[in-house]
């Protein structure tokens, strides 16, 4: 059984305690949680009984440095060249890790020495970076919630989020740096906003030093039929925003400037 929590880009949460209990009730199965958005600082699923393994995209918060935007992007596709492309799986089960390591050795996919060095360097500053990112994201989400051009803000740190009580139980000390929000004005407004926003880079990653913005309906989910996309919680005007290491007030002013253009 696999779960992603918080889920990107809808920011809904999975109850990990309930998932672990389901695993314990049914015996021979494995629970795997993608905790990339939460980060190891804010969320430790392996402490919950019944959760067998946790995976992270190390390209994101663990690495912590997104790289540079590709100068030759075309057709509005947001391009970012990450410093590293890496992932990790952790588990409290010796048997699971033994089988995973065997499969890994057979199929390859090893990091280069320099990529491993960059990842190790990023992990050294993870706690410091996440403290800033958590606080900045909370401030940005609170600002957006009160803006007249915003129809809804999806961030588990807000009391209005449907999973806020669950987030308080399984996320600490913060709620990470990723959020999504819905613009009044639909598809056209969402695309214009992503193009006009200063300070943030137009890119599909998250967890780096820079704030990143993307309009899913015209980029990451544009191949998905509109009716299915909307049913999955990704409306036309949805914006995904990842806070970086910029000053929170600078981010708020840039967002306000882009929103005032409508």
N, C-alpha and C positions, 0 to 999 in steps of 0.2 A: 504494500500500500504506500503510495507516494503522496506527499502534500507539499505545497509551497506556501509559506506564511511569513510575513504578509505577502499577499499575492500581487504580482506585478502585471498590469498597472491599476487594478481595481482597488488595491489596498485592503481587501477583506482578509480576515484571519481564520485560520483553522484551529480548533480547540485541540491542542496537543495532548492534554490529559485524556480527553475522550478518545482520541486516536490511539493512544497507548493502551487504554483499557480494552478497546476493540481488538487490538493485537493480542493482548493477554488472554482474552476470551476465546480466540479462534486458533491459538497455538501455532501451527506450522505456517507462518508467513513472516515477512520482513516489513518493517516500517522504515521508510526513508523520507527524511524531511529536507527540503531545500530551504535553507535559512539565510540565503545570500542577502536578501533585503534587510533582514533583521540585524545581521552581523553577529559575530561571536560575542561582542560586548553587550548587546541588548537582549540576546536570546540564546539559551543553552538547552536545546531540546534533549540532549543525552541525559540530563538530570531527571527527566520524566520517565517513570516506569513504563516499559512497553515500547519506547522509541529505540530502535536498533541502530540507526545510522543517520548521519547528518552530512549534507553536501554543501559546498560553497563554491561560487565562481570567484576564484582568487583574483581575477581580473578587476573585480569591483573593490569593495572596501579593504580587503586584505592587502592587495597591491597598492591601492590608494592613489595612483597617478594615471590619469586617463590617457595621456599622450597628446598628440596634436591632431587637429582637424585636417582632413585631406583637402588640399587646395583645388583639386580637380573634380569636386563632386558635381553631379548633374542630376537633372530630373528631380530636384528637391530632396534627393535622398541624403539624409544626414550621415556623414562619414567621420569616424574617429579612429585614429591609429593608437591602440593601447600600448603601454609600455611592455606588458606581458599578456599572454593568453594562457591561463592556467586554471585548474580546478582541484578540489580536494574532497576526500570522503573520510569521515571519522566514525568510529564505532567503539562501543564498550564490549562488543562480542569478539573474542579472540578467533573463533571459528570463522566468523564473517570476514574479518580482516585477512585471515590466512587465505581464504578463497579469492578475495578481491586482489590481494597482492599477486597471487599466482596468475590470475587473468591479466593483470596489468603487465606482468613480465612477459607473458605470451603475446600480447597484442601491441606492446610498445607504448608510445606516448609520453616519454620521459621529458622533463624540463631540461633545457640547456643549463650549463653552470651559471651563465650570466643571468638568465631568467630567474633561477633559484636565488641568486644573490639579490636581485631586485625585490622579489617577493619577501625574502627575509628582512630586508631593510624596511619595506612597507609595514610589516607586522610589528616592528619595533615602535612605530608611532601610531598604531591603530587606536589605542585607548585615548590618546590625546586628541587625535583627529575626530573620533566619534563623539567626544564630549562637546566639541564645538559644533559639529554637524547636527547632533540631537537638539541643542539649544537653538541653533539657527532655524532649523526646520519647524520647530514649535512656534517660533516668532513669525515666520513666513506664513504658516498655515492659519494662525490666528488673525493675521492681517487680511489674508485672502477671504476668510469666512465673512468678514464684515464689508467686503467691497460690493457695490451695486452691480458691477458687471459679471460677478461670479454667481452661478446658479447653485453650485454645491462644491464642497471641498472634502476630499477623501484622505484623511490622515488619522491614524489610530490614536494619536495623542490628543485629539479634540474630544471633549465630552459628548459632542453631537454624533460622533462616529458610531455606527451600529455595533461595532465590536470593541468599544472603548473599555468596557468592564473586563473583557477577556484580555485585552492588551495590558491592562494594569496587573493582571495575574501572571502573565507569561512573558512580559517584556520589561526589562529594567536594566539600567537606570533611565533609558530613553526609548524613543519610538522610531529611531533611524531618520535618514535624510530624504527618503523618497515619499512623494505625495502625488496625487492627481486632483485636478479640479476641472469643473465644467463651465465653459464660457457661454454666456447668453449670446446667441447669434449663430450657433451651429458650426457646420463644417468650415465655411468661409472665414468666420471669426477665429476659429482655432488655428487655421493655417496662417492667417495674417499675424496673429499674436506671436506664434513661434518664430516667424521671420523678423518681427520688429523688436523682440526682446533683446535689449543690450545686456551685457555682462555675462549672461548664460550662453553657452555654446549649443548650437543645434546638433544634437547627437543622441544616439540611442542607448548609450551606456549609463552607468550610475556609479556612485561611490568614489569618484575621483576628487582631485583637489579643486576642480572647476565645477561651477553650477552648470547643469545640463537641462535642456528642454527639448521636448519632442511632441508632435501632434500625431498620435497613433493612427487616426483614421486615414491620414494621407501618407503615412510612411510604414510603420511596422505592421499594421493590420489592414493595409489598403487592398490586399488580395482577398480578404475575407468578405463574403457577401454582407452587405450592410445590415440586413435583418438579423443575421447570426451574430454579427459584431455587437449590435445594440443589445441583443438578448444576453450577450455575455458580459454586459456592463460597461461597454466601451462606446459611448454615444459620439455623435459627430463632433461636438465641441469639446471633447475631453483633451486636456493637456497633462502630460506627465512631466514632473519637475523634480530634479535631484539637486539638493543643496550641496554646495562645496565648502571650501574654506574661506570664502569671501566674508566680509563683515555682513552681519544679518541686516543691518539698516541699509547698506548699499544694495542688497538684493531686493529688499522691500521697495526702495525708491525706483529701482529699474523695473520691477513688476508694475508698480503704480503708473509709471510713465507709459509703458506699453498698453496698459488697460485704458488710460485716458485717451488714447488715440481712437477709441471706438465711439 
